[in-house]
């Protein structure tokens, strides 16, 4: 029996591009069903932009049903502007709306039409429900929750975390953003006598997220600048990382 297991080839997992080529290579193709992603990083590092980018890629380019719960800190117009800027190639600024181009703009028209017909359900503020989207039977579905603090039920609650884990285990792709301070922690020094000698300590995932997350993507980027994505797949340390560049006229990261 053991020989049969060792000789058998695992079935290839279907994947869909994240829109960031280097990240696709690192992950063996990109998104896949039945996974729980956690996106973390410092304030203003680009977490919301990255989640909006993922929602657009899945809903518009791959035809998934996407249920997107935006950050309570973002104005609804800014969330809408981020989506539209992907299609019309104009930067999304806080408090502004991106104007849909005239019919004569042939370059943007197909993307705008694809965005209009995409099954992306956007909710701003308030609570979220793991089973809220009425997806067609057999259709790929993604649940995205941005900035869970302040939402009801709070994602940091163990019951909500298990509900998200359950949705992923049932075949959905689940992506949730978590503040860095609530996702990663410093590892204590092996001996108290070594503490003064150490200028920096390695980090690990906090137990509550190590128990439910399949993948953690940490984004390190200054606003409107280049950055770095570090991918964690276990509680002790990062797997690898990729460099990314922010394109403000498309509200997206590329790499």
N, C-alpha and C positions, 0 to 999 in steps of 0.2 A: 504493500500500500504506500509506504514511504517512497519507494522507487517511482511509483506511478505519479505521485505528487511532484517529485523532483524533475521528472521527464516531461510533464505536461506544460504546455505553453499557456500563460494567462491570456484571457480574451482581451483584445485591445479595447480601451475605453474611448468612446466617442468624445471628441473635443471640439470646441468652438473658440475662435480667436478672441483675445481680449482687446485687440486693437493696438497692442504694444508688442511689436515683434520680438524683442529681446525677452519679454516676460513669457510669451508663448513658448519660446525655445526652452526656457528654464523649467516650465511646467509640463513639458512634453506635449504641447499643443494648445493649451489655454484653459478655458472653462470646461467643466464636465458636470454632469448631473450627479445629484446625491452628495454634494459637498457643502460644508459650512466654512465660509471665508470670514475672517476678521481683518478689517483694515484699521490700522492704528497709526498714530503720529501726533506730533505736537500741534497746538492750536495754529491755524492758518498755514499748515503744511500742505494742504491740498486734498484732504480726505473727501470732502464733499464733491469737489471737482472730479476726483477719481471715481467715486460711486456713480455720479451722473454719467460719466464716460462709459462705465460698464453697463449701465442701464440702457444707454443709447445703442451701444454695440449689440447687446443681446436683443433688444426690442426692434430696432430698425434693420440692422444688417443680418441678423440671424432668425428673426421672426418669432422670438420667444414671447410669452405672456409675462410681463414684468409688473410687479406690484412694488412701487417705490414710495417709501415714507421719508420725506425730506427732513432736514434739520430744522428744529424749532427756532434756531438762531438765524436762519435764512429767510428773507422776504420771499413770498410766493413768486413775485415777478422775477427775482434773481434765479430761482430754480427753473422757471420757464425760459429765461434768457439763456441759461447754460445749454439747454436742449436745442434751442433755436440757433445758437451760435455755431453748433456743430454743422448745421445744414447751410446756413447763409454765410459762413466764414467771416463773421464780425464779432469782435470781442464782447463778452458779457460783463457789464459793469454793475456794481451794486446799485440798486434802485432804478435801473434802466431797463427798458424793453428793447429787444432786437426786432427791428421791423422786417417782416417777411418781404423778400424782394419782389419786384414786378415780374409779370409773366415772361418778360423778355430776357430775364437772367437765366439763360439755359444751363449755366454751370450749377446753380443751386436748386433749380426747380425739381429735379428728381429726388434729391435728398429731402426737400421740404415736403413733397408729396408722400414719401416713405414715412416721414415723421408723423404726418397727419393720420396715416392709416395704421401706424404701429399700435400694438396692444400694450401700451405703457400707461398704467394707472398711477397717477401721482396724488399723494395726500400730503398736506402741509400741517405740521404741528399735531397736537392731540395724540391719540393712541394708535395702536396698530393691531392687526389681527392676522394671525398666521394663516388662516384659511379664508381670507377676505376676497381673493380674486377668483372669479368664475371662469376658469380656463377651460378651453375645449378639451374633451377627453383625449388623452394621448399627446397633448401639446406640451412642449417643454415650458417650465415655469420657473421664474426667479423671484425671490422675495428679497428686497433691499431695505434695510433700516439704517438711516443716517442719524448720528448723534442721539443715542438712546436715552441719555440723561434727561429726565423731565417727562419722558413719555410714560403712558400708562397702558398696560403694565410695563414697568421698567425692565429693559433687557438685562440689567444686572441682577435681577431677581432670578433665583435658581429655577423657579417654575417656568419663567419665560425662556431662559436659556435651554431648558430641556424641550420646550415646545419648538424652538428653532432647530435644535438638534433632531427632533422627531420629523420635522418637515424635510430636512436634508436626507435623513435616513429613508424617507418615503420616496425619494427621487428628485426632489426640488433642488435647485441651487439657491443657497441662502448666503447673503453678503451683509454684514453688519459692521458699522464703524464704532470703535471704542476708544476713548481717550487713552493716550499712552500711559499715563500714570496708573490707570486701572487695568492695563493689559500686561505690562512688563514690570518686573521688579529686579532690584539688585540682589545678587547672590551674596550671602554673608561670607566674610573671610574664614578660611579653615581654622585659624587660631587667632585669638584676640591680639597676640603679640605681632601678627603680620599686618594688622590694619593700618598702622601709621606708614608702612612702607609702600602701600598700594595707592597709586594716584587715581586709578579707575578700576571698577569691578565689572566682570562679565554680568550679563543679565539673562533671565529666563522668563518664560511665560508664567503668568499667575495660574495657580492651580485650577481656578474655576474655568478659565478659557482653555488650558491645556487638556481638560477633560472632555470638551465638546467640540473644539475647533479642529478641522482637517488642515487648515492652512491659515497662516497669519502673514499679512503683507504690511510691513511698516514703511511708511513714506517719510522721507527726510528731504524737505524742500523749502526754500524761502519763497515767499509770495512772488509770483510772476518770474520764476527763475528755474534753472536746472535743478535736478534733485536725484534721489537714489531710492530704489525700492528694494527692501530686504525681505526675503521670504523665509519664514520659520515653519518647520514641519514637526518640531518636537519641543519639549519644554526647556531643553538645556541650551540651545543656541541656534543661530540662523543657518539655513541651508546654503544660501548664496544670495547674490544681489545683482541688480542691473541699474545702469545709469539711464535717466530719462531727462527729456527736455520739455518744458512747458510751452505750448503754443497758445498765446492769449486770444488770437483771432478765431480759434476753434474750440477754446475751453477744454483742452485735452493735453495729456502727456503722451509723448512718443519716445521710442527707444529701440 
